[in-house]
Amino acid sequence: MKYGVNRVTLVGNVGEVPRVTERDGEAFVANFPLATNEFYKNKEGEEISKTEWHRIVVWNKAADIVKQHVNKGDALYVEGKISTNSWDDKEGNKHYSTEIVCDNFLFLSPRNNGEDTIAEVKAKSKMKEKTVN
């Protein structure tokens, strides 16, 4: 198969204040954990809750929106792709980290004490932005 699909859709809550790395005073990359919850009943009929944590990475202009508007506890709809990184530690052990590179997100939490409806932000991040003269 020549082509594949690497697409992720998550709905969850931001686990901590986003960390934003800036370059020249402008947001460049934002990182934050997103918790998703699953509920099911076990054999005894008890409701079980399972939380999965996802590392979210947002680039460029979208990172600036995250910096200004995303807070711990906010409900977000996130779309992106899975990216896995690997590195070797000082002892030569291989480590892996999996993250979601976000290219679109929606605010699901009400803004301004509930006055606003669901706010949509289509923040298409571009790894490389080039200006054509």
C-alpha positions in Angstrom: 0.0 0.0 0.0 1.5 3.3 -1.1 -0.6 5.6 1.0 -1.7 5.5 4.7 -3.6 7.6 7.1 -2.1 9.2 10.2 -5.1 11.1 11.7 -6.1 11.5 15.4 -9.2 13.1 16.8 -9.4 13.6 20.6 -11.9 15.3 22.9 -10.6 15.9 26.4 -9.5 18.3 29.1 -6.2 20.2 29.3 -4.2 18.8 32.2 -1.9 21.7 33.0 -1.1 25.3 31.8 0.4 25.0 28.3 4.2 25.5 28.1 5.0 27.9 25.3 8.5 28.3 23.9 9.0 31.6 22.2 11.4 32.9 19.6 11.8 36.6 19.0 8.9 37.4 21.3 6.4 35.3 19.3 4.9 32.0 20.2 6.6 29.2 18.3 5.6 25.9 20.0 3.1 25.0 22.7 3.0 21.8 24.7 0.3 20.5 27.1 -1.2 17.2 28.3 -4.7 16.4 27.3 -6.8 13.8 29.3 -9.4 11.7 27.6 -11.8 9.5 29.7 -13.4 6.2 28.9 -16.2 4.7 31.0 -17.3 1.1 30.9 -18.9 -1.6 33.2 -16.9 -4.5 34.4 -18.3 -8.1 34.9 -19.8 -7.1 38.3 -21.7 -4.2 36.7 -19.5 -1.5 38.4 -18.8 1.5 36.3 -15.0 1.9 35.7 -13.3 5.1 34.6 -10.0 5.0 32.6 -8.0 8.2 31.8 -5.5 8.3 29.0 -3.0 11.2 28.8 -1.8 12.5 25.5 1.0 14.9 24.8 -0.2 17.7 22.5 2.2 19.9 20.4 1.0 23.0 18.6 3.2 25.0 16.3 3.5 28.6 15.0 0.4 30.9 15.0 -1.8 28.2 16.6 0.7 28.1 19.5 0.1 31.8 20.1 -3.7 31.2 20.3 -3.0 28.4 22.8 -0.8 30.8 24.8 -3.5 33.4 24.9 -6.6 31.3 25.4 -6.0 27.7 26.6 -6.0 27.1 30.4 -5.8 24.0 32.6 -9.2 22.3 32.7 -10.4 23.6 29.4 -12.3 21.1 27.2 -10.8 20.9 23.7 -11.5 19.0 20.5 -8.1 18.3 18.9 -7.2 17.0 15.5 -3.7 16.1 14.4 -1.3 13.3 13.6 0.7 10.9 15.8 4.5 11.5 15.9 7.0 9.3 17.7 10.5 10.4 18.6 13.3 8.3 19.9 16.6 9.1 21.6 19.4 7.3 23.5 20.2 8.2 27.1 23.7 8.4 28.6 23.8 4.7 29.2 22.8 3.9 25.6 19.2 2.9 26.4 16.7 3.8 23.7 13.7 5.8 24.8 10.5 6.7 22.9 8.0 9.5 23.2 4.7 9.7 21.3 2.9 13.0 20.8 0.0 14.4 18.9 1.0 17.2 16.5 -2.1 19.3 16.5 -3.2 21.1 13.2 -6.8 22.0 14.3 -8.6 22.5 17.5 -11.9 23.7 18.9 -12.7 25.3 22.3 -15.5 23.3 23.9 -15.4 25.2 27.2 -17.7 28.3 27.4 -15.8 31.6 27.4 -16.5 34.8 29.4 -18.7 33.3 32.1 -20.7 31.3 29.6 -21.6 34.3 27.4 -20.0 32.8 24.3 -21.1 29.7 22.5 -18.6 27.0 21.4 -15.7 28.9 19.8 -14.1 27.4 16.8 -10.5 28.1 16.0 -9.1 26.6 12.8 -5.5 26.9 13.4 -3.6 25.3 10.6 0.0 25.0 11.8 2.8 25.0 9.2 6.2 23.6 10.1 7.8 25.8 7.6 6.4 29.2 6.6 8.0 30.9 3.6 7.4 34.4 2.4 7.3 34.8 -1.3 8.5 38.2 -2.5 
